[in-house]
Amino acid sequence: MPLDTDRLHVADAAAGAPSATDGDRYASLFPWLGWYRCEARGDRDVFSTQKWTATKLAGVELGRGHRLAIEGQPAIPAAPRPPRGKTGSHTVHAKVGYIPTRAPRAHMISISWARTSVGTLLAVAARMKRANFSGLVVVAALSALGCTAPSTDEQQSDDLTWFWNKVPPAWDAPVARPGDEAMAAAERGSCTFKRGAMPAATLGSELPVDKNIPIEHVIVLMQENRSFDSLLGHLGKYTGRDDIESAPEDASVPEDISDPASPRHYWQHAPMECISDTNHEWAGSHLEYNDGKMDGFYQANHGFYEKGEVTVPASALDGERAMWWYDERDIPLYYQLASTFAIADHYHSSLLGETYPNRDYLYGATSRGVVTGSYVNVEGDSYPKKDVVIFDELTKRRVTWKIYAQDFKGVPGILPGVARLNAFFGPKKMTERLIMWGGIRIWGIADFKLDAKLGRLPQVAFVDATIFENVNGNDDHPPADIQSGQVFVSDVVHSVLKSPQWSSTALFITYDEHGGIYDHVAPPTACAPDDIAPNLAQDDDDPQYAANQDFPGGFDRLGVRVPFMVVSPYAKAGYVGHQTYDHTSITRFIEAKFKVPALTARDANALPPYDLFDFENPPFMTPPAILEPAVDQAQLNACRALFKSNDKYKTGSGLPKPAGH
């Protein structure tokens, strides 16, 4: 469809109107031409800044001879500015497209608006020369203007985003239910179901799907690198109950797994709120697992450090740090949430390995052989031809979704959000996906709080803390002070509790993997997602230490247990579920609610965490009072002193090669 340049605010007179052929070409390159809802939100300064941004961005060069064009006079019309100290909102519709330019050189904008996150990103993105990054400029531009793709009923007939994102007819075809849940569970246990299986076909007829699930907003908050025993292993003692699967108080592991007579190291209360990063790579995790004995934690972590980690005393690398636990004295919010709402004590990470492959399972129900931080190979699986991640399916189903990420010391929240997707796809494929999905998908945590307050949360939201793995982080990844992660979780929880959308929301809180920290429960077997074997040639550790190839395995086993909590008006009060779950159980819950198919055999055979909900008699339609935790500054200062940044960095990762491997 050719663009109507007569109405474009920044039409280049020298370029002339594009032909129909040009229009088709633009649509194939940039299919999100169409209408977007642009909302100015915030205080007086934000209103002025957004109008300024709209003016400056008009005409920015995108590479390949095209410029950003924003329809409207101006793109964000004048609106009454709110009084000082107050916030306001003004919504318009703007049409975003591209026009050709014959300018002899790129017209780059100079942005002094560096005090805001979007301005910082634009200053970087506008100078990118590589064509496959040009879409990021537009993502940032629309984000600066507060623009999102309108909901389905607001779509204009010429919005090419929805031209590409069509609902496959098979998704709405009649589905035969497999009888009761006992029958369905037996089939799932045999890994009967494959990619493309609709949730109704894999879940017992008594379990609700799509419209029968009264949840309209699903929020996923995934923190980093803590095991169930390390955080909630004393919940039973705290609540006075004995049905929570926890390590015995005298739990211990040997110093050397090949020598049963070697000294024992015991599970113990953490003496401080931070630890040096522990070993959670493929090799380290499998050593800790030790064929189900769960006794390799000391050996895998004694002397271990990661590349780039700041220099610390040898005592900070003692293997006993992997045996530390916390309780309500250290993390009172987590203990209150876990004892008020519902938890699962057999929720596992998706594989015995590190962060990104586990997050790959949350997004795509497979890591396609990846066991490190490498990109998943999606070559040839372009969207919309093939759905690879849950975001593909949600976009086709026209379900609204966003990723919200924490800003950190001037680093825009959009960058950590991009980093999560980038870790799956790599920069080129990620940019292609962002373009094809349309709209603005990645936002800062301040946007999450505002959307929650205004009742504007999307139907699906993924929320991430910082990703910088240092003492000032708030994602619970060592060496971060665990108090900081608790404050971040508290902010998200209270935003949800106070939201007008609370009555129809489910917030899932979990951790991507155990982080190399002790848990006593051996991970069970699982359905392999596909026929792709682990690529053990990939290795994040130095060759002089134990290599991934020393620990052969597959994707037919879950990872170590991690905490899992449901905060929702429908969460059972003080409930502990004992069903087995992993990250694809969340994926399957989203698929079941929004009626989209399984991405792999793993999520096809996953059980959504239904037993944690009471859909008939919701206990918390009136939100309970939840504490807002404080930070012990002395503890935080002690952590900062131990893990302070300096110029001396370790140059490798340490993991002694275990005997017999």
N, C-alpha and C positions, 0 to 999 in steps of 0.2 A: 504494500500500500504506500503510495507516494506521500511525502509529508506536505502539509498545507503551509508553504512558506509565506503566504500572504499574511498569516496571523502570527508568525514567529517574532518574538521580541528582538532577537539579535540576528536576523537574517543577513547574510553577507551578500550585498548587492552585486558584487563581482561574480558570485558563484552561479547565480541563476537558479530557477526552480528545478528540482530533480525530476527526472523522468520516471515513468512507472517502473522501468527496469532498475533504475537507481534505487527506487523505493523497495523493491524486492530484495536488492542486495543489502540495503541497510537492515531490513528485517532479519535477514539471515545472520548478519554480523551482530546486531544489537536488537534482539527481539523484544526488549522491554519498552519500546516506543508506545506511549499511551498515557493514560491519565493516572495521576498520583494524588493522593490526599496530602496536602502540605499544611502543617499546623505549626504556628508560632506559639511556643509555650515558654513560660518562665517570667522573669522579672523585666523591668524596663530596659535594662541593658541588652537582654537577649532579643527583645523585639527589634531594637535598632541594629544589632549585629546580624540578625537573620536577613533583614532587608539589605544591608550592606553586602552580605555574602551573595545574595541573589544577583545583585548588580555586577559584582566582580567576577563571578563564575561564568556569567554569560559570555560565551566566546572562547572559553578555555580550549586549547588545542588538545585533541585526544589521540593524535597519531592517525596515520592512514588517511590524512586529508579530511578529517571531520571535526566539527566543533560541537560542544554541548549547546543545545538550544532550549530555552525555557519559555513557554508561551505565557502571556499575561502582561498586563501593563500596570504595575510591574509584576514580577513573578509572585511575590508575596505582597498583596495590596496593603495599603496603609490601614492600620487598625488602632483603635484607642489603646494607648499604653496604660498598663495597670498602675495604680498608685505605688509610691515607694514602699518597699517592704512587703508587697503583695505579688502574687503571681496571676497571670492571665492566660487566656487561650483564644486563638483566632484561627479558624479553619477555612481554607479555600481549596479549589482544585486547580492544579497546574498540569500542563502537558509537557512532557519531557521527550526530546528527540535529538536527532543529529542532523546537521546540515553540512554540505561540502564547503570547503574553502580553498581558495587559490592563493592564500598567503604564502609568500616565498619562504617563510620560516615559521617555526612554532611560536605561537603567542603564549608565553608563560606568564602566569600571574605571580605577583609578589605579595605574599600574605604576611602581614605583621600581627595578625590575630592569633598569636601563638599561645596566649594564656588559656585558650580553650582546647579541649581534646580534638574536636573536629578540625579546628584551624591548624593544629600541629600536623595532623594526618594529611590535610590538603597541601600544606607546604612541602611535604615529602612526595606525595603521590603526583602532584602536578608537574613534577620534574622527572618523572619516570619516562624513559625513552622507549622501553620495550613495549611493543604493541599489546602483548598479552596481559599487561598490567593496566591498560587504559580503562578497563571496566572498573577498576578500583577507584579511579578518579571520579567516575560518575556515582559510584556507591557513596563515596565521601561527600560529593556535592549534594546529593539528595538528602543524605543524613544531616548535612549542615542546614538544609532548608526544612528539616522536620518532616520529610515526605515519606509516606508508606503507600504500598499498593492498597487501593480501597477494598473493602470487603465485597463479597460476591454481588450483593444487591446494588452496589454502587458502581460496578464496572460499566465503562462506556463500550459501545459496540465495536469501536475500532481499537481497543486495547489489545495489542499483539501479545502481551504477556499471557493472556488467557487463551489466545489462539494456539500457542505452543503447549500450554498446560491443560490437556484434556483428560477427563476421567475415562479410563478404559471401561468399556461396557461390561467386561467380565467381573469387575469389582462389584457391580450391582446385580449380578445374576443370582437366581435362587441358589441357596446352599443347603445341602442335607446335613443336619446335625448328627453327630456320631452316637446318639443314645445318651446315657447318663455319663456323669463325669468319671466314674470308675472305669467305664469302657474307654473313654477318651484318654484317660491317664495311662492306661495300659498301652494304647497305641503310641502315645508320645514317648513312653518309656522305651519302646522298641524303635524309636526314631523313624516312625512310619511316614511322617509328613515332610514335604519338601518345599523348596522355594516356590512361592506363588500360592501357597495354601491360605485360604481366607480364615480368619479367626473362628468364625462360626463353624467351620468344618473340623476344627481341632480341639474345641472346648465342649464339655458336656452341655446338654440341652438345658440344664438348670442354671447354668452360668450366664450372666447377662453379656450382651454384645451391643455395639454401636448405640442406638438411641435408648436402649434400656439401661445403660450406664449413666447415672445422673451427674457425672462429672463433666463439666464443660471446659475446664481450664486445667491442663496438666503442666506442672512446673517440675523440672528436674535440676536439683542442686547436687553436683558431684564434687566432693572434696578429694584430697590426695593422701594416699600412702599411710593408712592406719588400719590395723586389723581389728576384728571384733573384740578379741580378748583384751587388747591394749586399751580400748576405750570403754567398752561396755561389759567387760568381764566381771565387774563387781556390781552390776545392776541387780542381780539376785540378792546379794547381801544388803544393798540399799533399800530394796522394796520388800525384803523379808519373804522371798519366794524361792522355791527350789526347782522350778521348771525351766529355768533359763540355762541353756547349754554354755557352761563357762569352765575355764581351766581350774583344776584343783589348786588350792592355796599353796601347796608344796610342789607345784609343777617345776620341772627342771629339765635341762638338756645337757648332753656331754660336751666336753671341750673338743673332743675329736670323735666323730661318728664311727670311725673304724676301730676305736678302742673303748669298749664299754666301761673299762676301769678308769678312764680319764676323769679329771675333776668335773664336778657337776656345777652348773650355773643356774640360779633360781629366778623364777618369776617374781618381780619385786616392784614396789611402788617407786615411781620415777622421782629422783631427788631434785629434778629441775624441769622446767616447762619446755625444754628444747633438747634435741639430740642431733648429733652429726648424722648426716644422711646414711641410711642403711641400704643393704644390698637387695634390690628388687628386680634385677635383670633376670633373663631366662635361666642362666646358669645358677645364679644365686638362689632364685626361687625354687629350682628343682633340688638344689642341695639342701635347702631348708625343709622341703617336703620329704626328701629321703625315702622314697617308695612308701609313703604313708605314715612313717614313724614320726614326722613333724619334730625332728630333734636336731636339725642342722643349723639352727638360727645363730648360735654362738659362733660356730666355725665359719659360717658364711660372712659374718660381720666383723669378726675380730681383725682389726687393722684395715678394714675396707674403707676406701674413700672414693669419691667420684671425681672425674676430670673437672678441673675448674674450681673445685671447692677450696675455700680459703684454708690456710694453714692453721691447724689446731694442735693442742698438746696431744701426745700419744694416748693419754688417759681418755680423751674424748672419742677415741676410736676403739675403745674396749668393746668386745663382743657382747658384754652384758647389757649394753644399751638397747639391744634388740629384745630384751626380756622385760623392759619397763612397762608398767601400766599406770593408768590414771583413773580417778574415781570422782565422786561428786565434790570433793574438796578442790579439785583442779578444773573440772569442766561441769559446773552445776547446771548450765543450760541443757547440755546433752542428756544429763540424767533426768532433768525435769521433763524434757520432751519425750524421752524414751519411756518414762513411767506414766505419762499422761495420755499420750497417743498410742499408736501401734508400731511394733517393731517385728522384724524377722530374725531369728537367731541361726538360720541356715541360709543366709544370703551370701553368695560367693562372688568374687570377681570372675571374669569369664575365662581366664587362662592363667597359668602359672608364669607370670611375667610382668613387665613394667607397664607404665602409664598408657602410652599411646595405643598399643595393640588392644588393651582393655577398653579404652574409649572407642576404638574402632568398632568393637562389638556393640556398644551402646548405640552408635550411629548407624552401623551397617550390618550388625549380627555376624561379622567375620572380620578378620584382619588380612585375609587373602595371603596367608603365609608369612606375614610380617610378625617378627617377635621383638623388634627394636623400635626406635623412633623413626624408621624409614617410612616413606610414603607408600600407601596402598596402590597397587598397579590397577588403574581403571582405564588403561589404554584400550580404545575400541568400544568402551561402554559409555558413550556420550549420552547426555540427557537431552531430550526426553526419550531417546531410543530405549534405554535401559535404566531402571531404578536401582541405584546402588546403596543409597542411604535413606533413612526415614524422611529426611527433608525432601527428597525427590517425590516420595509418595504423598506427603502432606501438601506439597505444592500442586500436584495434579488433582488431589481431592479438594483443593481450594480451602484448605484449613490454614488459618493464620498462624504464623510461627515466627519467633525471634530467638536470637542468642544474645544474652546480656552478659557483659564481662566487666570486671572491676578495673577502674582507672587506678594507676599507681604512680605517684610522684611525677606527674606530668605526662606519663605514658597513657595515650588515649585508651579507654576501655575497648574501643573497636579493634585495637591491635591484638590484645589477647584473644578476643573472639575470633578474629581472622586466623590467629595462630592455631586454634583448635581445628578449624576446617583445613587449614594449610597442612597440618600434620597428617591428615587423612589423604588429601588429594594431591598435595604439592601445589606450588603457586599457579602454574598454568591451568591445570584442571580445576582448581578451586575458583579461579577467576571466570572460567567458562561457566561453571555451575552458578556462580553468583549472578552472572548476566542472564542465564537462561531462567533462573528462578524468578527474577524480577523483584522489584521493591527493595526496601532496605531491610536487611535481615539481621544485622549486627549492631548492637547498641551498648551504651555504657550502663553501669549499675545505677547511676542517677536516673536514667530513663526508666529502669525497672521500677524504682521506687515511685516515680511520678505516674507511670502507667497503672501501677497498683492503686495508688491513691485516687486516680481519676476513673478507675474502673475500665481501663483500656488495655488490660493484659490480653495478649493473643491467646488462641486456643491451646497452643503448645509453646512453652518457653524453656530454654536451657540457660542456667545461670552458672557462671564461673567466677571464681576468685582470681587473684593474681596467679601468674604462672612462672614467676622468676626464681623460685627455689632458693630463697635466701632468708636471712633471719627476720626480715621485715615483711615476709609474705603473710597472707591470710587464708591460704588454701590448705593449711595443716601439713604441707610437705616439709619434712625436715630440711634445714634446721629451724624452720619457723617456730616461734613461740605459739604453742597450741591455744593460748588465750586469744590470740589475734584471729585465728580461724573461728573460734567460738563467737566472737563479736560479729564477724561477717555473717555467719549463719543466723545470728540473732537479728541482724538488720533485715535479712531476707524474710525470716519467719514473721517478724512484726509487721513488715510491709504487707504480707499476705493476710495476717490476722485482721488488720485494720482496713483491708480493701473491701469495697462494696461487692466484689466478686467472690468473697470468702465462701459464701454458701454453695458455690458450685466448683470449688477448687480442690485439687489434690497436689500437695507438695511432697515429692519424693526426695529424701536426703540420704546420700550414700557416699561411698568412697571408691575411687577407680581401682585400687588394688591395695594390698596389705603393706606395701612399702618395705618389706623385709623384716617386719616386726612380728613377734611371736603370736601364734594361734595354735591351739591344740587339736583342732578338728581337721582330719584329712579330707581334702577335696574329693568329691565323688566323680564318677565318670559322667560324660555328657555326650550329646549328639554332635558329631563333627559337622561344622557348618557347610562344608563343601569338600571337594576332593583335593584341595591344595595343601601340600605338606608344609610344615614349618621350614622357613629358610634359615637354617642354622649357620649358614655361611656369614650372615649378618651378625655382627658382634659389637657391643658397645664397650667391652672390656679390652684391655691390652692383651696381645697374644701371649705374653709371658705368664699370664694367669689362666685360670680355668676358662675354657672357651665354651660357647653354646653347644658346639659339636660334641663336647664331653658328656652332654646330657640329652640324648635323643628322646624324643617324645612326640606327641601329636596334639591336635586340638580337640581331642575326645575326652578331656578332663577339665573340670572347672578349676579356678584358682582358689587362693586362700580366702577364708571368710572375711567379710568387711561389714561395718555397721550399715543398717538399713532402717529408716524410719519413715512413716507416713504421717504428715500433718494435714489434717482435713476435717471438715465437719462430719465426714462419713467414716473417719478412722475409729476403729473400736477402742474404747477407753481402756488404757493400761493393758493392752493385749500383746501377747508374744506368740507369733506364728512360728511353726516348726517345719513348714514346707520348704523344699529346696528351690532356691531362686538364683539367678545371676543377672547381669546387666540386660540381657535380652528379654528378661521378664518385664522390665520397664518398657522396652521396645514393643513387646507384644501387647502390653496394656494400651499403649498409644494406638497400635494397629487395631486392637479390638474396639476401642472407643470410636475411632474415625473410619473404620471399615476399609482398611487397606491390607494387602496381602503380605505374607512373610517374605523377607529378603533372602533368607537362607534356610537350611534345614535346622539351624540352631534355634532361631526365633520361632520357626514353624512348630517346634516341639517344646517350646518354653511355656510355662504356666504363668500367667499374670498374677500379681499378688492380691488376688481377690479376697483371701481369707482375712486380710487386715482391714477390710471394709465392712460396714453395716449399711447397706444401701437402703434398707427398709426403715430403719429407725436411727437416723444420724445423731450421735451423742453430743456433737459440738456445734450445733447451729448458732448458738451463742458462744463466741470464741472464749476459751479459758484465759485466765491471767497467766502470762508467761514472763519470767524474770528477764531483765536486760543485764547481762553480766558486765562486770567491771574488769579492768585489766590491772593486775598487780604490777605497778611500774618498776618496782625493785627487781621482780623476776624478769621482766622484759629487758631491763638494763643489763642484768647478768647475762642474758642470752646474747644481747648485742655486743657485750664485751668479749664473749667467747668466740663469736662468729663474725667479728667485725671484718669489713673488707680491708684488704691490704694488697700490696704488690706481689706477695709471695703466694703462688698458686701451685697446687699439686699438678703434676704433669701426666698422671695416669690413674687408672682405677686399680685398686688392689683387691684380689681375692685369691688366697692361697689355693693351689691345686689340691683338692682332697685326695686322700689315699684311695686307690681302687678306681679312680676315674681318669 
